[in-house]
Amino acid sequence: MFDNLLNIQPEILMIFLFQFLLIIILFIINIISANKIGKIKKKYNNFMSGSGDVNIEELLEASINKCTQKVGIIRYNAFENLGSDLSFSIALLNSNDCGLILSGIYSRDSSATYAKPIVNGKSKYALSLEEIQALDIAKKTFSENIYTS
């Protein structure tokens, strides 16, 4: 068998040695990559499980509860002498029914925009019928879109 190796042409022997060297280099790169991936995976698992300073799930839950989750909008004609529904009321609430209602009243001569704060589903300011409707729509929309898995 050893005699057969000595009889191989030099070009073929060079190709064989080059491929063998390439295999060794790729094997070393593979070990280094696996080591780096292992470190990244460990950091990821620590981050996701909360072993570090911050638990991502708790952080996301706290942030989501503060985000606008409930939206209700109503368009209406504030004045009978106008031809279309150019006035509006929009309720924007978080999961605790806190947020605001924006109302835009349009007339031929002017338009005005009002914002009223909402705390626990109520406002300390008087709400118009349309604002109450927008608030109710926002509450219904959220209850219809409860996520289930």
C-alpha positions in Angstrom: 0.0 0.0 0.0 2.8 2.4 0.9 4.4 1.6 -2.4 1.3 2.7 -4.2 1.5 6.1 -2.5 5.0 6.6 -3.8 4.0 5.9 -7.3 1.3 8.6 -7.4 2.0 11.5 -9.7 3.2 14.7 -8.0 0.3 16.8 -9.3 -2.2 14.3 -7.8 -0.2 14.2 -4.5 -0.3 18.1 -4.3 -4.1 18.1 -4.9 -4.5 15.5 -2.2 -2.4 17.4 0.3 -4.2 20.7 -0.6 -7.6 19.1 0.1 -6.4 17.5 3.3 -5.1 20.9 4.5 -8.4 22.5 3.5 -10.3 19.9 5.4 -8.2 20.6 8.5 -8.8 24.4 8.2 -12.5 23.9 7.8 -12.6 21.6 10.8 -10.9 24.2 12.9 -13.3 27.0 11.6 -16.2 24.7 12.5 -15.0 24.2 16.1 -14.5 28.0 16.5 -18.0 28.7 15.1 -19.6 26.1 17.3 -17.9 27.7 20.3 -19.1 31.2 19.4 -22.6 30.0 18.8 -22.6 28.3 22.1 -21.7 31.5 23.9 -24.3 33.5 22.0 -26.9 30.8 22.8 -26.0 31.0 26.5 -26.4 34.8 26.5 -29.7 34.5 24.7 -31.1 32.0 27.1 -29.9 34.1 30.1 -31.6 37.1 28.6 -34.8 35.3 27.8 -35.1 33.5 31.2 -34.2 36.6 33.3 -31.0 35.2 34.7 -29.4 38.5 33.9 -30.4 41.9 35.1 -33.7 42.1 33.1 -36.4 39.5 32.2 -37.5 40.3 28.7 -41.0 38.9 29.2 -41.7 41.0 32.2 -40.2 44.1 30.5 -42.4 43.5 27.4 -45.5 42.9 29.5 -45.0 46.1 31.4 -44.5 48.1 28.2 -47.4 46.6 26.4 -49.9 47.5 29.2 -48.9 51.1 28.7 -49.4 51.1 24.9 -52.5 52.1 23.0 -54.5 48.8 22.7 -58.0 50.0 22.3 -59.1 52.4 19.5 -62.6 53.7 18.7 -63.4 56.2 16.0 -66.7 57.8 15.0 -67.3 60.4 12.2 -70.3 62.6 12.3 -71.9 65.8 11.1 -71.6 68.3 13.9 -73.8 70.9 12.2 -76.9 70.2 10.1 -76.0 72.7 7.4 -72.9 70.8 6.3 -73.2 68.0 3.7 -70.8 65.3 5.0 -69.4 63.7 8.2 -66.3 65.9 8.6 -66.2 66.0 12.4 -64.7 63.0 14.3 -64.0 61.6 17.8 -61.2 59.1 18.4 -60.7 57.2 21.7 -57.2 55.9 22.3 -56.9 53.7 25.4 -54.4 51.3 27.0 -55.3 48.0 28.7 -56.4 49.9 31.8 -58.8 52.1 29.9 -56.5 55.1 30.4 -55.7 57.4 27.5 -57.5 60.2 25.7 -60.3 61.2 23.3 -59.5 63.5 20.4 -62.4 65.3 18.8 -62.3 67.5 15.7 -65.3 69.7 15.1 -65.6 71.1 11.6 -67.8 74.0 10.5 -67.8 76.1 7.3 -66.0 79.0 9.1 -63.6 77.1 11.3 -62.5 73.9 12.9 -61.4 73.0 16.4 -59.7 70.1 18.0 -60.1 69.0 21.6 -58.4 66.4 23.7 -59.9 65.0 26.9 -58.0 62.7 29.2 -59.5 59.3 30.1 -58.6 57.6 33.4 -60.1 54.2 34.1 -62.6 54.6 31.4 -63.9 58.0 32.6 -63.2 61.6 32.0 -63.5 64.5 34.5 -64.7 66.6 31.5 -68.2 66.2 30.1 -68.2 63.9 27.0 -70.4 64.4 24.0 -72.6 61.6 22.7 -70.1 61.0 19.9 -67.2 60.8 22.3 -69.1 58.3 24.5 -69.7 56.3 21.3 -66.0 56.3 20.4 -65.2 55.2 24.0 -67.7 52.4 23.8 -66.4 51.3 20.4 -62.8 51.2 21.7 -63.8 49.0 24.7 -65.8 46.6 22.4 -63.0 46.4 19.8 -60.5 45.3 22.4 -62.8 42.7 23.9 -63.4 41.2 20.5 -59.7 41.0 19.7 -58.5 39.1 22.8 -55.6 36.9 21.8 -55.9 33.2 22.4 -53.3 30.5 21.7 
